[in-house]
């Protein structure tokens, strides 16, 4: 069976076109068929391509035998336009204007009349123009169609010719230069090819299960679900943006929401979508917590506790209930976060909860002690009139259970970096996305799930079996950077079988090797980064091509201040504030997921790696920290498209190319 994109007709088509669609789908698997989307200008209906690199354009004429005979009779007494004339002119014009050498020779046009016998076609119509062939009803039977089509395919197209044909036939897959980090690092003074195309694999995922019509809703009895997994740089976020644009074009009245877990990423996604869509305002963009606060069911909005205040309350509850146990303060906080991320609301529910993957076991008696400590912490929190972040979704869940009318519902929800979403978040999302007419599109990278990773998709309430697509090629970064990041990951986590980091390094373009700079103090590190940035600016590197990631927020703030003094505060920003041209971006590692840049500086990571050796850590905590840090740093390294600079205070670890561990 042929591959066809999309695999089902999307939108409203005449029955004659549907008939041809089914014929094309029955072709051998050596054929790939593109369906021209109805949202585009008038043009050919299908593009046919074979393994031997031959192709043809197909247009379907929805004329009946009665239409054809009436037109012929009227034509005997005066001028009239015969069925198929408009389609023939449009197809011939499309071929003539293709920016492809020898287009008329290698890309024939086939005009199909599924409802017209060959004798009537020959009687009613004159000879077609050069390069155009008529197809009558007899040619479009299951037995006759394949040999008829094969005999009329054009001569072999070169890959370059076919890429230009794809660009013309499927303009929805063109990637504007502003959305790629493959552009030049210096200011261009000469015009160059500035657009790229989605790969075949990306396009297939983009167009899979697009249908959201009323008819499809009535026939469907479950949620439309698609999960896209992929290695870093495989274009997952880009596909989410293209998916949003296509759905908006086909179904402009549907209510759509894009969610992610942090402000820098949602700002970046919204900016890129506006570039892609020409400023469409029909999509709602929120972090999950931002969405919760925007639709908070009571007034006033919640008062969230500050981190240092929370630490004091945690310490107090821990000293009262757990100080004589092996559970550290950090593990206690982690257990509270884990519980609040799930629909666990009672002591018995906590006793019976499956804690697989937590990294440490708790017997029932110890669970009771931990639960008492959690209740004590919550009592202290309530006494201050504060909520922590884990309380926010739990309050929204209660509003949903109580059928609060203030919470909106959506037809489509798209989630980027879905590996960070907790089970209770997904439970809330499912309640505002009605079954039978809702669609959810998730993109995730399992190598980055260091926040909410202790869950399976099934535990999150989604059965993704049969609904998962995987992108396994990295398009963002270079061979050298990807190989460096992969070696780092495998050196520190050699037995990690969960990671999907086996991207084909040889398929990525070559570039500069990562640069690791050893320094003796944090002050020297700060000075060196500023010096490196000044050198880039002196070489006319656009400021927006520079992204600096620091291991912690205090270091990021120091860099923001120092660079602001050097280049002016208007030219330095934290991505959570949004990004404008001529701005250097600076943020902490926790805010970097989903971001990308031609040039990335990775700063302050000695703090992360040195903390792994703390004598306070149990072996379980140490293993946990190594795993988390490795995934964070792998994520950070693969943000870079062309250059990666890592600064390190102290002796460089072997995992980063040093001679000492």
N, C-alpha and C positions, 0 to 999 in steps of 0.2 A: 504494500500500500504506500502511496506517495506521501511525503511530508508536505503539509499545507499550512501556510501561515496567514491568518489565524486558522485554527483547526475546525472552527465552526463559522458560518456566515454571521457577521455582526451588522445589525441594523436591518433595514427593509430592502429586500431584493425581489425583482420579478421572479416568477416561478421558473422561467426559462434559464435565468442565471443560476438558480439553485440546482436545476437539472445538470447544467454544465459543471457546477461545483462538485456534484457527486461523481460525475464521470472522471473528473480530474483526480479526485481522491482515490479512485480505484486503480489508477495507474501504478506501475511497479515502483518499488522503493528506490529505484535509480532516479526518480523524478523528484524535484522540489518545486512546489507551486506557491507563488505569492498572490494573495487576493488583494486587489486595490480597494482601500477603505472608502466607503461611501461619503465620508466627510470631506474628501478631496474634490478638486475640480474634475470636470468630466474628462475621462481618459480611458485607457484600456482596462478591462475587467480583471485579467489575470496575466501573470508572468510565469512562463514555464521554463525550467532549467534542468538539464540532465547531467549525469556524471561525466559524459564526454564533452561537457562545456558547450553544448548547443542550446539554443533558446528560441522562444517565440513569444509574442504578445498576442493576447486573445481579448476580443471584445464580443459581447453577447448582445444580439438584437432581439428584444422581446416582442417581435411581430408575429401575428397569427396568419394563417393561410388566408383568412378573410381580408385582413389588412392588405396583404400583398396583392390579391386579385382585384380588390377595389382600386388600389393605387394604379395597377396596370391598366384597368379599364378607363380610369380618368386620364391617364397619360396618353391614351389614344386620341383624345379630343382636345388636348392642351397640355401646358406645362404642369407638372406636379412633382412633388418630392417623394421618391420611392422609399419604402422602409429600408433602413440601413445606411442611407446617404449621410445623415448627420454623424453616425458612429464611424463610418469609413473616413470621413473628412477629419474627424477628431483624432482617430488612430494614426492616420497618415501624417497629420501635423505633429503629433507626439514623436513619431519616428524621425521625421525630418529635422526636428529641433533638438534631438538628442546630441549631447556633446560627446559623441562616440565616433571614432574613426570607422568608416565603412559600416555605419549603422544600418543602412538600408539593405546591405548584403547579409550581415550576420544576425539581424533581428527582424525576421518577417512578421507581418501582421495577419492574424487569422480572424476573420469576421464570421461568427457562427450564428446560424438561423435555426435554432432547435425545432421550431414549429413549421418550417417550410420545406416541402419536398424539392428535390433537385430540379425537376422539370419546371416547376413554377419559378424557382430562383433564376434559372437560365432564361425563362420567358420574360420575366419582369425587369431584370437588371442588366445593365450593360457590363462589359468586361471591367473587372476591378483595376485600379491603378497598379503600376509595377510594385512588386513587393507585398501586395495584398492578395489574400486568397479567401474565397467564399467557402463556408462549410454548411451543408444542407442537413436535413433531418436524417437521411440515410447514412451520413458520415458519423452521426453521433449516437450510434448504438453501442452497446457494451462490446460487441465483437469487432466492429469496424473502426472504432475511435482510435485505438492505440496505433495500428499500422498507418492510418490516415495521418495522425499527428506526427509520427516519427518521420514520415516521408516529406513533411513540410517544414521541419525545423531548419533553422539557418545554419550557416557554416560556423565553425568553432569560434567562440569569443575568447579573447585574452582576459585574464583576471582584471586588468585595468579597465577594459571595456565593460565588463560585467559590473564592476563596482560603480561606474558612472551610470549604468542602466539602473541599478538598485537605487542610486541617489535620486534619479528622476522619477522612478516608479513609486518609491516609498519614501517621500520626503519626511515622513514622521520619524525616521530613524537617523536623521542627520544630527550630529552633535555640534552645536555652535562652538566656536573657538573659546568663548568665555567659560565654557563648562569643562574644558580639558586642561590638565596641567602639563600637556606635552608641548605647549607653545614655547617660543624662544625665551631664554632667560634675560636677554637684552632687548632693548627697544628696537622694534623692526622699522626699517626705513624703506623697505621694498615690499611690494605686495607678494604674498605667498598663499599657498593653499591652507586655509584656516579651519576647514571643517573635517570632521571624522564621521564614521558611520558606526552604529551599533553592530556588533558581530552577529553572525547567524544565530548563535546560541542565545545571545542577549535578546535578539528580536523575537525568537521563538518564545522565550519566557515572558517577554513584554506582552505579547498578543494572546497568551494562553488564557482561556476562559474569560473573555472580555464581556460576554453578553449579559446585559442587565435590563433587557426589555421587559415589559409587562408580561408577555407570553412566556418568557423564560422563567420569570418569578412564579407564575402559576404552575409550571411544570416541575419546579424544583421544590424539594421537601427538606432541604438542609442548607446551612450556611455555605456560601461560596468561600472557599478557603484556599489560599496558596502561600506556601512558605518557600522563600528563595534563600538557600544557604550558599555560601561562597567564601573563597579565600579573600584576604585583604586586597583591595584594589581591583576586584573583579567587576565592578560597576553596579553593585547592588543598589546603592543610593540613587545612582543615575536612573536605573530601571524604575525605581519607585516614582521619581519625578515624571518620567515619560508615561508611566501607567496613569498617574493622576491627570496628565494632560489629555491622554486619549479618552479616558472615561469622562472628563469634562466636555470634550468635543462631541462625544456620542450621546451623553446623557446629562445635558446642562442643568436639568431640574433636580438631579439627585444631590442629596446633602453629603458632603465629603469632609473628612477630618484626617489630618496627618499628625501622628504622634511620635515622639521620641523621648529620651530620658534626660537630655540636658539642653540648656539654653543656647550654647554656641552652635550646636548641631541644628536645632530647629531654625535658628536665624539663617544659617548657611543654606539649608534646604529651601526655605522660603525665598531667599534672594535668588538662588539658582532657578527655581520654578518660575519666578517672574521674568527672568531672562529668557527661559525656554518658551513660555506661553505668551510673551508679549504683554505682560502685566495683568493677567487674569486674576480677579479678586474672589473667585467663587469657591476657594478651598480654605478651610479653617486650619491654622497651624498652631500647635500647642505642645509643650512638654506635658507629660502625663500629670505632673503635680500642678502645672499651670492650668490645665483643663479642670482639675479638681477644684482649685481655688476660684476659677472663673464661674463655676456653677455651684459654688458652695451653698448648701441648702438652707442655711440660717444666716442671720445678721447679728453681729458683725462677722467679718471674716476671721479665720482662726489666727491665734497669736502663737507663732512657732517659737520654741525655746532655742536659745543660742547654744552653740556647741560647748562653750566653757561652762554654762549653767547646767546643761544636761550631764556633763561629766561629773559635776559635783553631786547631783542627785543619784547617778549611777553608783558613785563611790559610797554614798551613804547607805543605799540599799544593799550593796555588796558586802560592806562591813558588817551589817546587821545579820545577814543570812548565809553568806558564802565565804567569808574570809578564811575559814578553817578547812576549806575544800581545795581540790586541785583546779577548780574553775577560776581562771584569772578574771580581772575586771574586763579585759578586752573580749574574752570569750563570753562573758555575761552579756555585754552589749551586743555581740554578734547573735547570741541566742534570742534576745529581745527582737532584734531586727528580723531574724528568721521567722519567729512566731507571728509577728505583725504582718509579714508578707504573705501569710496564709490565712485561710478562714478558720482559725483556731480561736475560739472564744471562751472555752471552759477548761477547768482543771482536767476533767476526764478526756476532753479532746486533745489536750497536751500529752496526757499519759499514753494515749493510743496513737499519737502521730508517728508517721513513718519518717525517721530522721536519717534515712540513707544518704550518704554523701556528706554528712556534717563534719566528719573527720574525728569525732570523739563520741563515745557511747555514753548514755545516761540510763542507769537503772531506775525503776519506778520510784524508789525512795528518794533518789537524787533529783528526779524530775519534780517531785513534790516540793523539795527545798528550792529548786530554781524557780518554780512557779510562785512560791511565796515571795521570793525576792523580786520577781517581776511585778507582782501585785503591790509590793511596797514601793517600788520605783513609780508605778503608775499613780499610786496615792499621792506621792510627793509631787508628781507632775501636775495632777489635778488641783492640788492645794495652791499651786502657783498660777493656776488658770492658763496653763500652757499645753500645747500639743507638741509631740515630736513628729518627724516626717512620716513615721509608720502609722500614726493615728489618722492621717489625712485620708488615705483611701478607705480605711475602716469606717470613717464617718460617712463617706460617699456610699459605701456598700449598704450601710444601714438605711440611708435615704432611699436607695433603690429597692430594698426589701419592703420598705414602707410605702413604695410606689409614689415617691415624691414627684409631683408634676413639673418641677422646675428643671429637671434633668432632660436634656435633648436626646433625640434618637437620630441615627445616621443610616444612610444607605451604603456608604463605603467608608472603611477605616483602613488607612495605610500606616504601617508601623516600621520605622527604621531602627536598627540596633535592637531588635526584639529580644535578643538574648539577655538584656538587662531588665526585662519586665518580670515582675513577680506574679505568682499565681493569683493573688487577689486583684491585681491590676487587670489581668486577662478576664477574670470573672466579671469585673465591672464593664469591661469593653463588650463582652458578649451580651450583657443586659441592655446596652444602648444600641445594639446592632441586631435588629430583629431577624429571626430565622425566616427563610424562604425568600427574602428580598434583600438580604444584607451580603456584603462582600468584604472579606478581610484579606489584606495583602501584607505579609510579613517578610522582612528581610533580616538576615541574621548572620553573624560570623562566630561560630563556636570557639575560635581561638581567642576571642575577646570577652568571653562571658565571666569575668572575674567578680561581678557584683551579685547577680541573681542566678548564678549557674546551678545552684543546687536543686534542680528540677528537671524533669523530662517534659517534653511537649505534652504528653498525655496527662501528666500531673497538673499541667497548666490549663487543662480543659479542652485541648485541641487534639484531635486525632489527625495527625499530619501524614499518616501512611497513605501513599498514593497521591498526595497533594504537594509533594516536595520536589523542587527543582534545584539543581546544584550548578554553580558557575565555578569552574576549576582553573580558569586562566586569569592571571594578574595582568591588568592593562595599565595600572597606575605607575608603577615604579620600574626601576631598571633591574637587569639581571644581577648586577653586583650588589645592589641594596637588598633585593629579595633573598639572594644566597646568604648574605651576611646575617640578616634577620633570622633566617631559617636555621643557620648554624648555631646562633645564639640560643634559640629556642630549644633545639635538640640537645645542645650541650648541657643545659640546665634541667630539662625535663625529658630525658631519653626514653622514659617508659610511658609517656603521655599518649595513650591510644585515642583519646577523644579528639585531639587536634586535627583539623582539616587543613594542614599547611602544606600539603604535597603539591603545590602549584608547579607547573612545568616551567622551571627556571629558564630552560633553553629557548622557550617561546617568547620571552620578554626581551626588549631591546637592550643593547649594551650601553653602558654609560660610565660615569666616574665611580671609583670605589668609595665607600664611606670613609670618612676621616675621623679618627679618634685622637683627641688632643688631651694629653696628660698635664695636669696643673697641680700646684702645691697648696692652694688655698681657694676658698670660695670667692674672696675678693678678686684674686687673679682670674678666676673663671668668669666672673661678671665682666671684668675689663676685657678679657679675650673675646667674649661674645660680641660686645659692643664694637670692638675693633674689626671683627669679621664682618659685621653688618655694614659698618662704614665702608669697608673695601667693596662690598657688593653694590652699595649705593653709588660709590664713585665709578663703578663699571656700568652704571646706568641700568642696573637691575630694578625692575618695578617693585615698589615696596610691598604690594599685595602678593608678591611671589615668595615672601619670607614669612615663615611660621616658626615661632620659638615655643618649645614645650619645656616647662620646668617641673621637677618632681613634686613640688608642693606649692601651695597658693602664696605663701610668704615670699618665696623666691620669685614667683611670677610677678608679684607686686613690685618687688625691687627692680626687676628688669623693666617693667612698664615705666617706673619712675625715671630710671637711668636713660632709657631710650627716648622717653618724652623730653627730657632735658637736652638730649643730643639732636633730635630731629624735629622737636615740636610736638606737643601733646595731641595735636590734630592728626598727626601721622602715625600714631601708635594706638592700638585698641585691644581690648579683650573681646574675643569673638562673640561673647554673650550679649554685647551691646550692638551687634550688627557690624557689618564690614562695608566700607566704602573703598573706591579706588584710592591708591596712594596711601595705604595704611598697612603697617607691619602688625601682624597678629601675635599676641603673647597670651598664653594661658597655661594652667596646670594640666598634668597628665590626665586627671579624671575628667576633664572637659574636652579631650582631644578626639574621642571616638567619632568617626564619621567625617572628620575634617581632612583636608589634604592640601598640599602646597608643592610647587616645584622644588623649593628649598626648605629643609627642616633642620633646626638646631634642637638637640636633645641635651638638656642641662640639669645639673643637680642630682643625677641618678646615684651618685655615691651614697647619698643618704638612704635610699631604698636598700641598696645591697649591703651596706654596713649594718643596718638594723636587723638583717636576717641572722646576724651572729650574736644577738643579745642573749645574755645568760638567763634573762627572765622568761624566755620562750620555752614552752614544752616542745618535744619533738614534733607533735602534731601541729602546733602553731607555727613552728619553723617551716615545716613542709608546706603548710598553707600559704605562708607569706612568700616563699620562693615561687610557688605556683602563680600566685596573684601578680607578683612583680614581673615575672617572666612574661606573662600574657600582656601586662600593661606596656612593657618595653617593646615587645614584638609589635604591638599595635602602633606605638609611637614611631618606631623605625619605618614601618610601612606607610606612614602618612606622606613620606617624601617621594616625589615624582622623579627628580633628577639628581638632587644632591642631598646628602645626609652628613651632618657634622655632629659628633658626640663629644662633649667635654666631660672629663672625669677628674675629680680631685683625689689625689693619692695614686697608689699603684693600680694600674689598669688590670682588671680581672682577666683571666684566661678566656672566658666566654666572649669578651670584647676584643680579643686579639692580644692581650697582655701575656706576660710570661709567668704570672703568679695567680693563684686562685684567691 
